[in-house]
Amino acid sequence: MSSRHTPGPLGAASAGNRPYDAVLCDLDNVIRFYDTAPLAALERAAGLAEGTTMEIAYAPEIDLPLLLGRITQDAWVEAVAAVLAERLGGDTERARTLGRALAGAPFRADTEVVGLLRRARTHVPLVLVTNATLQLDDDLALLGLTDLADAVVSSAVERVAKPDPALCRIAAERAGVPAERCLFVDDRQENVDAAATLGMRGVLYRGPEDLRRALGPYA
């Protein structure tokens, strides 16, 4: 799926009776969810606390180069493994196994959320705006979601990551509507706050009901 799609026709002009003219939605922890149970089992076997690998992997100094498209996923795994190996007494092979388990963690789409977004898209443009890797198009294909949105704005392509409001601004431009007429949905408060600085209506996502309420008449 291209990350530079033409916005849907409804983005060209706003109707006075619409609560908003576009939906900008995060991907991970809103639409896509990972199964980290296999990784947790490997961590326990290695004598590490559950979540150690993710704590290391998602530290900005390790994660951001991947999300900005500056390094490959293999290079990211090696960076994670280098830190893990220090905690594993120099066991680099086990550290790499943990890094690969995180990189290859299975994922699924929340069908309820997908249904809500598909219905909303029949009324207004939908743009996915996500901190993601250069593998995003392949991931969306695996999820069966290449046709979900009018456009996909990815940090790895644009070389800017949330919470920088620039990514939200790009998403509004792809939707073809003013920022203040966008509904922005994300699971992280700092990203919602960044969107609000542009005048967007921000929604902190905790579950499908949050999205249903936010979408209002288009749910």
N, C-alpha and C positions, 0 to 999 in steps of 0.2 A: 504493500500500500504506500502510495506516495505521501510524503509529509507536506506536499504543496498542492492540495486539492482546491478546486474552484468552490467558493462558498455556495451554499444552497440559495435558491432564488429569494427566499424570504429575508435574507440578510440585506437586500438592497434598500429596503425602506421599512421604517417602523410604523406599526399601526397604533393609534392612540389608545386602543383598548387592551393592548398586550401588557402583561406584567413585566415582561422583558422581551428582548428581540433575539437573543442567542444564549445558548448554554455552553459554557466552557467547563469541561469536566476532567478531573484527574483520572489516572488509570489505576495505579497500584494502591491497594487498600480501599478502593472504591468499586472498581470494576474487576480488577484482577487480584487474586489472592494466592499466596504460595503455601505449599505444604512443607514445613520445615521439620516435621517429625523425624524423617530419616537422618537429617543433619544432627538433630538433638541426640539421637541414639549414638551416633559416631562420637559426639562430644563427650557423652557420659563414658563411653568405652575408653576414651583417651584421658579421662580424669579431669576434664574441663567442665566448667559450669555451662549449663545450657544458655545459648545466646552469645557465647564468647566470640564465635566466628563472625556473627553479624555485627557485634559491637566493633570489632576490628575493621571489618569490610566496609561498614558504612560511616566510618570516621571521615570527615571531609577531605583530609589529606590523601586518603586512599581512594575514596569513592568519587570525588569530584572530577579527577582526570578522565575517568570512564564516562561519567555522565555528560561531559563536555566533548566527547568524541576524540580525546587526545591519545588514548591508549586503547588497546584491544582488551577483550574480556580475558584472554589468556594472560596478558600482562597484569591485569587486575588480580587474577587468581594468584599469580606469583608474588605480588605485593602483599596480599593477605597472608599467604603462606610464610613469607619471610618473618612477619610479626608473630604468627602462631608458632613457628618453629622455636622461637626464643622461650615460649611458655611450655614447650614440649621437650625441653632439654636437647634441642638441636635435631629433633626427628623431622627432617624436612619432608620425607615422603608422606608421613601421616598428616603433616600440615597441609601438603598439597591435596591430599584426599579430602580434607575438610573444606578447603577452598573450592575444590571442584564440586563437592556436594552442594555447596551454597549456590554456585553458578548454575548448576544443573537442577536445582530444586523444581519439582513439578508445580504447575500452576493451573488455575481454573478461572473461569469467569463466573461472576454472580449472575445467574439467569434473571433474577428479579430486577436487579439494577439495569441489566441490559434491556429488559422489556420496557422499563420506565423510560430509559433514554431513547429507545426506538420510537415510542409513542410521542415523546416530546419533539423529536426531530420531524415529525409530520407537520408540526406547527412552526418551528423556528430552527435555524441552523444549529448543529451540534459540532463542537470542536473539542477534540481531546488535547489537553495540554499537560505534558508529563515530563518529569526528569527520567530519562530513559537512555538506553545504550543504542548503538548503531544496529543492533539486532531487532529493533522494535517492529519493523515490518514483518519479519519472520515470526515474531511472537504473536502478533495480531492474526496472522494467518493460521497459526496453530490453535488459537482461541476461536477461530471462525468469525472474526470481527473486522475483517478488512473493509466491510461495507457499513460499519456502524456509524461513522461520523462523516461530516462533510469535509473535514480537514483534521490533520494530526500535526500538532506542534511539539516537537521533541527537542529536549535540551542538547542532545548529541548532534543534531543537525544544525540548530540555531547557534550553538556554542554559547549559550547562556542558560542558567539553571534557576529554578525557583529556589528561594523566595525573591529573586530579582524580578521586579515587576515588569521588566522588559519582555519576559516570556509571555506574560499575560497580555501585554500590549500587542505583541505579534499575533496572539490567538484572536483577539478582538478584530484585528485587521483582516485576518483570514475569514472570520465570520462575516465581515462586511458591515459591521454595526459599530456605533460609538461605544467606548468602554463602559460608560455609565448605563448603557442599556443591556449589559451582559450579566448573566447569573453565573457565578463562579463557584464550583464545588470542589473541595479538597479535604483530605483527612488531617492536614497539618495546619495549626493555627497561624504559624508564621506566613504560610502561603496565602491563606485567606486574608490576613492583614495586608499583605503586599498588594493583593488584588483590590482591596478597599482603597488604597492610596490612589488608584486610578478612577475611583468612583464606581467600581463594580459592586454589585450586591453579592457579598460573600456568604457561603454556607459551609460550616464545619461539619464534615460527614462523620457520623459514628455508626450508621446503619441505614438500611433501605428506607426506613420511615422518614429519616432526615431529608432524603432526596425527594420522597413522595410529597412531603409538605412543601418543600422549596419549589418544586415544579408546578404546584397548584393545579390550575385547570388543565394543564397539559400532561399530567401524570397518567 
